[in-house]
Amino acid sequence: MKKYISLFVLLMSLILSVSAKSDKKDEPIKKWYKQSYCVEGYTEEEARLLHDSREIDPIEGIWQNYNGERWSIERFTDQNIPEQFKYRIVKVKTFKYLTPGMVDGFLELTADKGTFNLVVCHRYGKVRYINHIATLLYRNRLDIEGWLWNFRLMKVYPTSESKSAEDSYTGTGSGFALSSDGYIATCNHVTEDAKYIQVTGINGDFTRFYNAQVILSDPMTDLSVIKINDPEFKTLGEVNYDLRTDVPVEGEPCYAIGYPRADLLGDNVKVTNGIISAVNAGKAGPVFCQISVPVTYGNSGGPLIDGNGN
C-alpha cells in the first residue's frame, strides 16, 4: 500500500512539475494574447471616437444584438494575423461575467460585396474557420449564420442621421397589410419615438427595405398605422383576410402570426396557437382579450387570427 502511495505522490509531483513548466512556457503567448485580443479598458465611447476620427467602411461601427450586447467592428491590422482579416469584432458592452474589450473574431473579405467570412477567435489568439457567413444588408443590418453563431446585429452608431451619443436603439416588430397600396397595421410601441421606419419582407423579399412613416397612432390601444413611402415600392399584393366584427368567445382557438426573434429564428413567418382566455367587451370602449398564445420579442404588431382566418 505504501508503495502505491509513493507512486501516486511521485506521479502528482511530475504532473505539477510539467504543468508549471507549461505555464511558464505559455507566459509570452498569454501576454501577447492579452495585449492583442483583449483591449483592456476599451469602451464604447473610445470606439465611437475611433469611428468619428476617420472615414469608415459601411461594415464599421457599433452593432447591437437582440439582448443589448454591443460590438465595435473596425479596421484592424496586426502582423501576427493574416492580412485578409480586415476587420475585428470587439465587445464594448456585455454581461457582467464577460469582459468588454475581448476580440471575438475577424471579418474576412470575400468576392461578394457585403458578404464576409466570420473567423472566430480561439485560445491564445489562434483563429479558426467554423463555417460562418456575415451578410451586410442595407447598411444597418448584419446577419450572421453558422454553426456557433446565428443571429442578427443592427447598427446603432453611426446612423445615417446622427453621430451623437446614444442616438438610437434599433428595434423590430411585425405588422400586416391593411391595403395593397402600402398601409400596414402594427403596435404603437413598435413605432413610438422612431426616428425612421423601414419595412422588409414585402412579397417575401427580405433583402430590400422600404422607408415608411406613421399615419395614425393610439397609445391607449397600442395601435399604429404606417404607410410605405418609398419611390421603389410597388404593391403589397392582395389583402386576403377579413376583419372580424363580432366579439370573440372565451375558449375559441386563436393564432398569432409574426416574426419573433428573427435574429435567431430566421426570416420565415412564425405561427403560435392558443385560446381566447377572457374577453372584456367594454361598452364604452374597445374590446380587450386575454389570450394563452405564447408570443415573444418581435411578435408585436402581428395579427391575431381566429379559426376561420379572420
KOLVEX-928621 format. One record per residue: residue in one letter; z, y, x of N, C-alpha, C in turn. Coordinates in steps of 0.02 Angstrom, whole numbers, padded with zeros to 5 digits, always signed. Layout:
<atoms>
AZYXZYXZYX/...
</atoms>
This chain:
<atoms>
M+00000-00060+00042+00000+00000+00000+00000+00063+00044/K+00042+00061+00098+00045+00117+00143-00023+00130+00176/K-00058+00073+00191-00124+00080+00222-00171+00118+00176/Y-00170+00102+00110-00213+00135+00062-00195+00209+00056/I-00129+00223+00057-00108+00293+00053-00132+00332+00114/S-00128+00301+00173-00152+00333+00234-00226+00347+00231/L-00265+00297+00207-00337+00306+00200-00354+00362+00151/F-00316+00365+00097-00327+00416+00046-00314+00486+00075/V-00259+00492+00113-00242+00556+00144-00295+00576+00194/L-00319+00527+00234-00372+00541+00283-00436+00563+00249/L-00454+00528+00195-00514+00545+00157-00510+00616+00129/M-00453+00633+00099-00444+00700+00072-00448+00753+00127/S-00421+00738+00185-00424+00785+00240-00496+00798+00261/L-00535+00744+00263-00606+00751+00281-00643+00793+00230/I-00629+00780+00166-00663+00817+00113-00646+00891+00117/L-00582+00907+00126-00560+00976+00132-00591+01010+00192/S-00596+00972+00247-00625+00999+00309-00698+01016+00299/V-00735+00969+00269-00806+00980+00256-00816+01038+00209/S-00773+01042+00156-00778+01096+00108-00767+01163+00141/A-00717+01168+00185-00702+01230+00219-00760+01252+00263/K-00790+01203+00299-00848+01218+00341-00906+01242+00300/S-00916+01210+00242-00971+01228+00198-00962+01299+00172/D-00901+01316+00151-00887+01384+00126-00900+01435+00180/K-00879+01419+00243-00889+01465+00298-00963+01475+00313/K-01001+01420+00308-01073+01422+00320-01108+01464+00267/D-01083+01461+00204-01115+01496+00149-01096+01570+00145/E-01048+01592+00185-01025+01661+00179-01081+01713+00186/P-01125+01707+00237-01179+01757+00242-01225+01756+00181/I-01238+01695+00155-01280+01690+00095-01247+01723+00036/K-01182+01709+00027-01145+01739-00029-01144+01815-00023/K-01135+01840+00039-01133+01912+00049-01200+01944+00031/W-01255+01912+00054-01322+01938+00037-01334+01935-00037/Y-01313+01879-00069-01323+01873-00141-01285+01927-00178/K-01223+01940-00157-01182+01990-00190-01213+02059-00185/Q-01244+02074-00127-01274+02139-00117-01340+02146-00155/S-01379+02092-00158-01446+02095-00186-01449+02079-00260/Y-01405+02034-00283-01412+02009-00351-01352+02025-00395/C-01304+02063-00368-01251+02091-00409-01243+02163-00388/V-01272+02209-00426-01270+02280-00409-01203+02306-00433/E-01152+02301-00390-01084+02317-00410-01078+02389-00434/G-01044+02398-00491-01034+02464-00518-01095+02494-00552/Y-01148+02455-00559-01210+02481-00590-01198+02492-00664/T-01214+02551-00688-01202+02568-00758-01267+02586-00792/E-01263+02589-00858-01322+02609-00897-01342+02681-00880/E-01292+02724-00868-01307+02793-00851-01348+02798-00787/E-01329+02757-00737-01367+02756-00674-01438+02731-00685/A-01444+02679-00727-01511+02652-00741-01554+02705-00776/R-01525+02742-00822-01563+02795-00856-01585+02849-00807/L-01541+02867-00761-01559+02917-00710-01617+02892-00668/L-01616+02827-00651-01670+02798-00612-01736+02803-00650/H-01735+02786-00715-01797+02788-00754-01821+02860-00764/D-01773+02907-00769-01792+02978-00778-01820+03008-00714/S-01804+02978-00657-01821+03009-00592-01892+02993-00569/R-01927+02949-00604-01993+02930-00581-02038+02911-00640/E-02101+02906-00625-02150+02883-00676-02140+02808-00686/I-02128+02788-00748-02112+02718-00759-02169+02682-00796/D-02171+02617-00787-02220+02575-00823-02193+02561-00893/P-02237+02540-00940-02214+02527-01008-02159+02475-01013/I-02157+02427-00967-02106+02375-00970-02038+02400-00947/E-02036+02455-00911-01973+02480-00883-01932+02518-00935/G-01865+02513-00929-01821+02549-00974-01759+02508-00989/I-01720+02531-01039-01660+02495-01061-01678+02456-01124/W-01663+02392-01123-01681+02347-01178-01618+02315-01206/Q-01618+02303-01272-01559+02277-01306-01577+02217-01349/N-01532+02167-01351-01543+02111-01396-01503+02119-01460/Y-01505+02069-01504-01476+02075-01570-01400+02084-01569/N-01366+02060-01517-01293+02065-01517-01266+02122-01474/G-01310+02168-01454-01288+02228-01420-01289+02226-01344/E-01304+02168-01315-01311+02165-01241-01371+02206-01220/R-01365+02238-01161-01421+02279-01136-01437+02262-01064/W-01501+02268-01048-01527+02257-00981-01570+02316-00960/S-01572+02330-00897-01620+02377-00869-01676+02337-00836/I-01737+02348-00857-01795+02318-00824-01825+02372-00781/E-01829+02360-00716-01850+02411-00670-01889+02382-00611/R-01933+02423-00583-01972+02402-00525-01924+02388-00467/F-01941+02337-00428-01895+02315-00376-01934+02280-00321/T-01917+02297-00259-01947+02263-00201-01891+02241-00155/D-01899+02182-00128-01850+02154-00082-01887+02105-00037/Q-01880+02114+00028-01917+02071+00074-01896+01998+00070/N-01839+01985+00038-01815+01916+00032-01846+01878-00026/I-01882+01912-00070-01912+01878-00127-01987+01891-00128/P-02026+01848-00159-02099+01857-00162-02118+01924-00193/E-02172+01953-00168-02194+02019-00189-02215+02022-00263/Q-02239+01965-00290-02263+01967-00359-02208+01975-00411/F-02144+01966-00389-02088+01977-00436-02075+02052-00439/K-02115+02086-00480-02118+02159-00477-02059+02193-00510/Y-02030+02163-00562-01976+02195-00599-01914+02150-00600/R-01856+02181-00593-01795+02143-00600-01761+02160-00667/I-01722+02113-00692-01686+02121-00756-01612+02123-00741/V-01580+02181-00749-01511+02192-00729-01468+02205-00791/K-01412+02169-00797-01365+02182-00852-01333+02251-00843/V-01334+02291-00896-01298+02355-00894-01245+02360-00949/K-01248+02315-00998-01196+02312-01050-01191+02240-01073/T-01130+02212-01070-01124+02141-01087-01053+02127-01111/F-01037+02063-01120-00972+02044-01144-00920+02049-01088/K-00856+02048-01107-00801+02058-01060-00801+02006-01004/Y-00820+01944-01021-00815+01891-00971-00878+01886-00927/L-00927+01930-00937-00986+01932-00895-00985+01997-00854/T-01026+01999-00803-01023+02055-00755-01083+02101-00762/P-01073+02164-00780-01129+02212-00777-01154+02218-00706/G-01217+02227-00697-01246+02231-00630-01277+02166-00606/M-01264+02111-00641-01294+02048-00620-01369+02049-00634/V-01408+02026-00586-01480+02019-00596-01493+01951-00627/D-01516+01950-00689-01527+01887-00724-01595+01856-00710/G-01642+01896-00685-01708+01867-00671-01758+01920-00651/F-01821+01898-00644-01875+01942-00624-01935+01930-00671/L-01976+01981-00677-02038+01975-00715-02096+01975-00666/E-02138+01925-00672-02195+01916-00628-02258+01934-00666/L-02301+01974-00636-02364+01994-00668-02409+01934-00679/T-02447+01936-00733-02498+01885-00747-02565+01919-00757/A-02616+01879-00767-02683+01907-00778-02689+01942-00846/D-02646+01923-00894-02648+01953-00961-02604+02015-00962/K-02633+02072-00980-02596+02134-00984-02541+02128-01037/G-02480+02147-01018-02424+02144-01065-02390+02077-01069/T-02412+02028-01029-02382+01962-01027-02356+01949-00957/F-02294+01924-00953-02261+01913-00889-02231+01843-00887/N-02227+01815-00827-02186+01755-00816-02115+01778-00802/L-02068+01750-00838-01998+01765-00825-01971+01713-00777/V-01946+01737-00720-01917+01693-00669-01842+01704-00670/V-01805+01651-00684-01733+01656-00692-01697+01648-00626/C-01646+01690-00614-01607+01685-00552-01564+01622-00553/H-01554+01595-00494-01511+01537-00486-01459+01552-00434/R-01416+01505-00419-01360+01514-00373-01384+01539-00304/Y-01348+01588-00278-01361+01617-00212-01430+01651-00208/G-01453+01677-00264-01515+01715-00261-01578+01675-00261/K-01573+01609-00267-01633+01569-00274-01665+01584-00341/V-01730+01578-00344-01765+01589-00408-01803+01526-00426/R-01811+01514-00490-01847+01454-00511-01883+01468-00576/Y-01939+01434-00586-01976+01440-00648-01946+01391-00699/I-01933+01417-00759-01909+01374-00813-01954+01384-00873/N-02017+01396-00860-02068+01399-00913-02050+01451-00967/H-02040+01514-00945-02028+01569-00991-02086+01618-00989/I-02103+01643-01047-02155+01694-01053-02124+01755-01088/A-02134+01814-01059-02111+01876-01090-02173+01916-01111/T-02176+01936-01174-02234+01971-01201-02213+02039-01226/L-02245+02091-01199-02230+02160-01220-02274+02177-01280/L-02242+02196-01336-02278+02213-01397-02263+02285-01417/Y-02315+02324-01425-02310+02393-01450-02260+02435-01411/R-02253+02423-01347-02214+02463-01300-02138+02462-01311/N-02115+02440-01371-02042+02443-01382-02013+02376-01403/R-02051+02322-01396-02026+02256-01414-02048+02206-01361/L-02000+02166-01338-02014+02116-01286-01991+02048-01312/D-02038+02004-01324-02022+01937-01348-02020+01889-01289/I-01964+01853-01283-01955+01804-01229-01950+01735-01259/E-01992+01690-01236-01993+01622-01262-01992+01573-01204/G-01949+01523-01210-01945+01472-01157-01890+01423-01169/W-01878+01381-01121-01829+01327-01129-01758+01353-01130/L-01743+01404-01087-01675+01428-01080-01662+01488-01125/W-01709+01534-01127-01702+01596-01167-01755+01597-01221/N-01736+01619-01281-01784+01626-01336-01757+01681-01383/F-01775+01742-01369-01750+01797-01410-01796+01858-01402/R-01778+01911-01438-01817+01972-01438-01774+02030-01412/L-01805+02072-01371-01773+02133-01348-01809+02193-01377/M-01772+02244-01394-01801+02307-01418-01783+02362-01369/K-01831+02405-01354-01818+02459-01306-01777+02514-01339/V-01723+02534-01306-01681+02588-01332-01684+02650-01287/Y-01713+02644-01227-01720+02702-01184-01772+02688-01129/P-01818+02735-01115-01830+02795-01154-01873+02778-01216/T-01866+02817-01269-01908+02808-01327-01964+02858-01325/S-02011+02852-01370-02067+02898-01371-02046+02969-01390/E-01988+02975-01424-01967+03040-01449-01915+03075-01405/S-01876+03036-01368-01819+03067-01334-01800+03027-01273/K-01771+03062-01225-01740+03031-01167-01667+03051-01161/S-01637+03073-01217-01567+03093-01215-01522+03033-01219/A-01460+03040-01201-01412+02985-01200-01399+02959-01270/E-01393+02893-01275-01378+02860-01338-01422+02885-01395/D-01487+02891-01382-01530+02920-01432-01550+02872-01486/S-01540+02807-01476-01567+02763-01527-01532+02695-01528/Y-01534+02666-01587-01518+02596-01595-01576+02566-01634/T-01604+02513-01610-01661+02482-01642-01637+02424-01685/G-01648+02429-01750-01628+02376-01796-01689+02347-01831/T-01679+02290-01864-01733+02258-01900-01709+02240-01970/G-01756+02232-02015-01741+02211-02083-01802+02180-02114/S-01797+02160-02176-01852+02131-02213-01873+02179-02268/G-01926+02162-02303-01950+02202-02359-02002+02164-02397/F-02023+02190-02455-02076+02157-02493-02120+02209-02527/A-02183+02192-02536-02233+02239-02562-02220+02256-02635/L-02226+02321-02651-02225+02343-02720-02295+02355-02746/S-02340+02372-02702-02410+02383-02721-02454+02370-02660/S-02517+02360-02673-02563+02343-02618-02577+02402-02572/D-02562+02463-02594-02580+02522-02554-02524+02544-02507/G-02475+02501-02494-02428+02514-02440-02358+02531-02459/Y-02340+02528-02523-02270+02540-02544-02230+02475-02536/I-02171+02481-02504-02130+02423-02487-02058+02438-02506/A-02024+02389-02536-01953+02395-02552-01912+02363-02496/T-01856+02395-02480-01809+02367-02431-01740+02394-02447/C-01692+02388-02401-01625+02414-02412-01616+02483-02382/N-01576+02523-02413-01563+02590-02388-01530+02588-02319/H-01485+02539-02308-01451+02537-02243-01498+02515-02187/V-01556+02488-02204-01606+02472-02153-01642+02535-02128/T-01655+02581-02175-01695+02641-02158-01653+02704-02148/E-01590+02701-02167-01547+02761-02164-01542+02787-02092/D-01552+02852-02084-01547+02887-02019-01598+02864-01968/A-01649+02827-01990-01700+02804-01943-01744+02863-01919/K-01754+02867-01855-01797+02919-01828-01871+02902-01840/Y-01886+02839-01836-01953+02817-01854-01950+02745-01879/I-01998+02728-01920-02000+02661-01951-02068+02630-01937/Q-02067+02567-01918-02129+02531-01907-02127+02465-01945/V-02183+02446-01973-02189+02385-02012-02236+02337-01977/T-02216+02274-01973-02259+02223-01944-02261+02163-01990/G-02305+02116-01977-02311+02056-02019-02359+02065-02077/I-02397+02121-02078-02443+02132-02133-02497+02078-02131/N-02504+02043-02187-02552+01987-02193-02542+01936-02137/G-02479+01927-02117-02463+01876-02068-02473+01895-01995/D-02492+01958-01982-02506+01980-01914-02444+02015-01885/F-02411+01983-01837-02351+02012-01806-02366+02044-01739/T-02429+02052-01722-02446+02085-01659-02460+02159-01670/R-02467+02181-01733-02482+02250-01748-02424+02282-01786/F-02412+02346-01770-02359+02384-01802-02390+02446-01835/Y-02366+02462-01894-02391+02520-01931-02334+02568-01945/N-02347+02632-01936-02297+02683-01950-02286+02689-02025/A-02223+02702-02044-02206+02709-02114-02154+02764-02122/Q-02145+02787-02184-02096+02839-02198-02059+02823-02262/V-01997+02849-02268-01957+02839-02328-01982+02884-02383/I-01995+02856-02443-02017+02894-02501-01958+02907-02548/L-01919+02855-02561-01860+02861-02605-01804+02819-02575/S-01742+02842-02586-01685+02802-02563-01626+02815-02609/D-01584+02764-02617-01524+02768-02659-01467+02731-02626/P-01422+02767-02593-01366+02733-02559-01321+02694-02607/M-01316+02717-02670-01271+02684-02718-01293+02611-02730/T-01357+02600-02739-01382+02532-02750-01410+02501-02686/D-01407+02539-02630-01431+02517-02565-01505+02497-02567/L-01544+02538-02603-01616+02526-02608-01655+02582-02574/S-01712+02563-02547-01756+02612-02515-01828+02591-02526/V-01871+02640-02538-01943+02628-02543-01977+02664-02486/I-02015+02628-02447-02053+02659-02393-02128+02651-02407/K-02168+02692-02373-02241+02686-02380-02272+02687-02312/I-02317+02641-02300-02354+02639-02237-02399+02700-02234/N-02392+02739-02181-02431+02800-02172-02464+02796-02104/D-02517+02758-02100-02549+02744-02036-02625+02740-02047/P-02664+02776-02007-02737+02776-02017-02770+02707-02009/E-02736+02662-01973-02765+02596-01962-02747+02546-02018/F-02703+02567-02063-02683+02522-02118-02737+02518-02171/K-02749+02457-02197-02798+02446-02250-02765+02429-02316/T-02734+02370-02320-02704+02348-02382-02650+02296-02370/L-02603+02292-02416-02552+02239-02414-02576+02176-02449/G-02633+02179-02480-02659+02122-02518-02630+02119-02588/E-02644+02068-02623-02623+02061-02693-02547+02052-02698/V-02515+02088-02743-02444+02079-02757-02438+02023-02809/N-02414+01965-02789-02420+01905-02831-02353+01881-02858/Y-02312+01927-02883-02250+01907-02915-02237+01954-02974/D-02191+01936-03018-02171+01978-03074-02099+02001-03064/L-02084+02061-03088-02016+02087-03086-01979+02065-03149/R-01923+02034-03140-01884+02010-03197-01848+02068-03231/T-01847+02069-03297-01817+02124-03334-01752+02104-03370/D-01740+02039-03379-01678+02018-03413-01624+02005-03361/V-01562+02002-03385-01504+01993-03341-01499+01920-03319/P-01489+01907-03254-01481+01838-03231-01420+01804-03263/V-01420+01738-03261-01367+01699-03292-01327+01663-03237/E-01261+01664-03243-01220+01629-03195-01238+01555-03190/G-01246+01531-03129-01261+01461-03119-01335+01446-03107/E-01379+01493-03122-01450+01479-03112-01468+01484-03038/P-01517+01445-03016-01535+01445-02945-01571+01509-02925/C-01564+01527-02862-01600+01585-02835-01614+01573-02761/Y-01660+01613-02734-01683+01602-02665-01691+01670-02630/A-01668+01674-02570-01677+01734-02529-01733+01721-02478/I-01778+01770-02474-01835+01764-02428-01833+01823-02379/G-01841+01810-02316-01839+01864-02267-01851+01840-02197/Y-01834+01884-02149-01846+01870-02079-01782+01879-02038/P-01731+01839-02052-01668+01846-02015-01675+01820-01943/R-01640+01854-01897-01636+01833-01827-01704+01813-01799/A-01753+01858-01810-01820+01843-01785-01821+01837-01709/D-01771+01868-01675-01768+01863-01602-01756+01791-01579/L-01720+01752-01621-01705+01682-01604-01747+01632-01643/L-01762+01649-01706-01793+01600-01751-01868+01609-01759/G-01897+01662-01729-01969+01671-01733-01989+01713-01793/D-02055+01724-01798-02083+01769-01848-02101+01736-01914/N-02092+01671-01919-02108+01640-01984-02054+01656-02035/V-02075+01660-02099-02029+01679-02152-01976+01626-02162/K-01914+01647-02179-01858+01600-02190-01837+01602-02263/V-01822+01544-02292-01800+01539-02362-01733+01503-02364/T-01684+01533-02399-01620+01500-02410-01606+01500-02485/N-01569+01450-02509-01558+01444-02581-01484+01444-02598/G-01470+01457-02663-01402+01457-02688-01404+01467-02763/I-01350+01494-02791-01348+01507-02863-01322+01577-02875/I-01333+01601-02937-01302+01662-02960-01229+01645-02977/S-01182+01671-02939-01112+01654-02949-01079+01696-03003/A-01096+01760-03005-01067+01805-03055-01114+01863-03067/V-01109+01894-03126-01151+01950-03145-01109+02005-03176/N-01121+02066-03153-01091+02124-03185-01146+02163-03218/A-01152+02156-03285-01208+02185-03321-01206+02261-03322/G-01149+02292-03313-01143+02364-03306-01179+02404-03359/K-01147+02417-03416-01179+02452-03471-01204+02521-03451/A-01167+02554-03407-01186+02623-03388-01220+02626-03320/G-01236+02569-03292-01265+02570-03226-01306+02508-03212/P-01324+02499-03149-01367+02442-03131-01330+02376-03133/V-01368+02322-03133-01340+02255-03133-01326+02233-03061/F-01266+02207-03050-01248+02180-02984-01235+02105-02992/C-01258+02067-02942-01248+01995-02943-01211+01973-02881/Q-01166+01925-02890-01138+01890-02833-01177+01825-02825/I-01198+01811-02763-01239+01752-02752-01208+01708-02698/S-01225+01644-02698-01200+01598-02647-01252+01585-02593/V-01306+01622-02594-01360+01613-02545-01336+01638-02477/P-01340+01596-02424-01321+01620-02357-01375+01667-02329/V-01354+01726-02308-01400+01774-02277-01369+01797-02212/T-01410+01824-02167-01385+01845-02102-01425+01905-02078/Y-01409+01927-02017-01440+01987-01988-01516+01983-01992/G-01547+02033-02023-01620+02035-02030-01644+02017-02100/N-01600+01985-02140-01618+01970-02209-01620+02032-02253/S-01583+02084-02234-01576+02143-02276-01644+02171-02296/G-01651+02182-02361-01714+02210-02388-01761+02158-02415/G-01749+02095-02401-01792+02042-02428-01778+02031-02502/P-01824+02001-02538-01815+01992-02610-01771+01932-02627/L-01740+01935-02685-01705+01878-02714-01749+01851-02770/I-01767+01788-02768-01816+01758-02813-01781+01708-02858/D-01800+01707-02923-01772+01657-02968-01815+01593-02966/G-01795+01543-03006-01830+01479-03006-01902+01481-03028/N-01922+01535-03062-01991+01543-03085-02032+01588-03040/G-02003+01609-02985-02041+01651-02938-02039+01724-02955/N-01995+01746-03001-01989+01817-03018-01942+01851-02968/
</atoms>
